[in-house]
Amino acid sequence: MSITWAGTAAAAPAELGNAELEYVALGDSAAAGPLIPNQELMDLGCLRSTRNWPSVLAARLGATTFRDVSCSGATTEHLTTSQLTFTGPQPPQLDALTPTTDLVTLTIGGNDIGLVGVALGCINALPEPLGFSCKDRLTAGGDQIAAKIDAYAAEFGAGLDAIRARAPQAEIVVVGYGTYIRPGGCHPKEPIWARDADYLQGSVHRLNTVLGKVSADHGARFVDIEPPSVGHDVCAPISEKWFEGLLPTSVAAPLHPNARGMAGIGGFIAGSLESRL
C-alpha cells in the first residue's frame, strides 16, 4: 500500500483499507508507554505497552502488518545500533524496516537532549525563593538546553535519512512531544516553580520546532501533539490528564503519557493522517 499526503510528492495514492498496510513504529518511551498495562513480555526491557499510541494508530488505520520496536530509553543512536536494556540488548530499531514498509512513525530526541533529567533537576518542593531555579542555572551564560536542541538537528536529519534508506517507499511520520505542563505550572501540586515550568515546556516546544523543520527538510511529515494536549497536562484533573507528573496518579511512568494520553495521542495522529488520504 502506498500513502500520499496532500502537499507532498509520493507514490500513487491508495484507499485506506483497500490494500495491505505495513506499519513500523520506532522511538523512545514517549511512544513505548512504560508501565502502562499491559507490557509486552517478549521485549520487557523496552517497557513497551500494548496500549501505546502506535498500537492505537495501527488499529485505527487497520494495519495488516504492525511491528512496534519503540523502546524506553532509546536515543537516535539506537536507530542504527543495539540498545542495552535490563533484559539484554535490543537490536537496532531500523532492523524492523523492510523495502515494503508503507508507514513509519518516529518519536525520538527527548533522551538525546536529556529532557527527563532536566525536569527532575527543576524540582522545588518549597516556594520561591527557598531553592534554586533550574532556568537560572541552565541559562547562565547562554541557554544550555537550547544549544543542545539546535545541535541535535543534524543527528536527527541523519536518522531520517537512515530510515529512508531502509524503507524507500514508506511515508515517514515524526510525532513530537506534548504539552506536559501548562503556563505557570501548578506549584505545589507539581513541585516546579512557575518560571521553571515555562522554561521546561518552552524547551519541549523548541525541540518540536526543530523536529518539524528537519522533518520537512528530509521529506517526512511532522505531527504536532502540543496543541491537542493542551489542558491534559500534569496539572489537569486525574480524569483529564494525558501525562503523569512526578507522582503518578495512574499506572504509568512519571513524566510520561498515561493510557488516556496514549489513546488521545493515537486518535489525534490517526485523524491527522486519515484526513490527508
Secondary structure, 3 states (H helix, E strand, C coil): CCCCCCCCCCCCCCCCCCCCCEEEEEECHHHHCCCCCCECCCCHHHCCECCCHHHHHHHHHCCCEEEECCCCCCCHHHHCCCEEECCEEECCHHHHCCCCCCEEEEECCHHHHCHHHHHHCCECCCCCCCCCCHHHHHHCCCCHHHHHHHHHHHHHHHHHHHHHHHCCCCEEEEECCCCCCCCCCCCCCCCECHHHHHHHHHHHHHHHHHHHHHHHHCCCEEECCCHHHCCCCCCCCCCCCCECCCCCCCCCCCCCECHHHHHHHHHHHHHHHHCCC
